[in-house]
Amino acid sequence: MFTDEATGVVNFKWQNSLNTDSYELVVRNTVSRTEQKKAVDLTTITLVLERGYPYTWWVISSSNISAVKTKSEVWSFYIEGIEQQTHIPFPAQLKTPLEGQIVISSSGQINLEWLGSDLDNDIAYYQIYLGTNPNRLQLFQDNLSIPNYSVNLSVDETYYWKIVTVDRNGNKSESVIQTFRISS
């Protein structure tokens, strides 16, 4: 439901989880990278968000008897804006290696895999940013037309990576940054 030309109402609902006393809903505008965080005791909440942007969202579950917090999987959606000719691609979903995974490879060769999508179905290429410091990722590979790439990296090193998706109109989106370690 749209409240006006600039905003829309979005209802979020998720499954109840065992041994959970409260939830935190996190909604990220994937273009501006801004986040809204809302603490709730129920499994539903309604938010007003800007139209014309792709979003990701997830839920963090908490218990009063444990300090452990559990993050759900991440979902993506788009709030239709005023009619326009092009849409920004959704941020790529990083598939392999998994977040925090230790990859066993004596040679250091691993395969990076991700999933890209765009409402216009006009993804032009992907860029891989990679490095050992999450705050200083470097462009590692440019103009990739398929969502996977085999790389040779140093063994016994921790790496961070993200994917930038670019469509034929020059619209860009950035994935989250994930980490993995290569071990022999």
C-alpha positions, 0 to 999 in steps of 0.5 A: 500500500502506498501512503503517497508518491514517496513512501509505502507501507510494508507489512513484515511477518515471520515464523515464531522461533523457539526460546525467543523472547524478542526480535529485532527487525533490520531493513536495509535500503540497498542503494543508500545502505541505510538501515531501520532497526525495530525491536519487537516482541511479536512476529509482525511489524509494519513500516513506512519505507521509501518507494522506488528502492530495493531492500533486504531484511532479516530478523535477529532473535534474542532470549532473556536467558542467553546472550546468543543472538540468531540471525535469520536468512536475508530476504530481498524485495522492491517497493515500486516507485513512480513509473520509471524506465529502469530499475537498480539491480538487487544486491547479489546474494553471496552463495559460496563460500558461505559467511565465515566458512573455512575452505580447505584448499592446499593450492589456494584455488576456490570458486566464488559463486553468487546470485544476481537479479534485476527487475529489468533482467538487464544485468550487464556484468559483475565486479568482484571486490576482494581483500584481507581488510573489509574496509579496503577491498580492491577491485579484483575482477571486472566485467564478469558476465557469469555469477561465478569465478575461480580464484587462486589465493594464499593459504592460511589467510582470511579474506573479505569479498563483495559483488557489485552488480551493474546493469546496462543502464549503469545502475549499480548495487553492492552485496554485503561483505562476507568473510572466509578463510582458506586453510590447507 
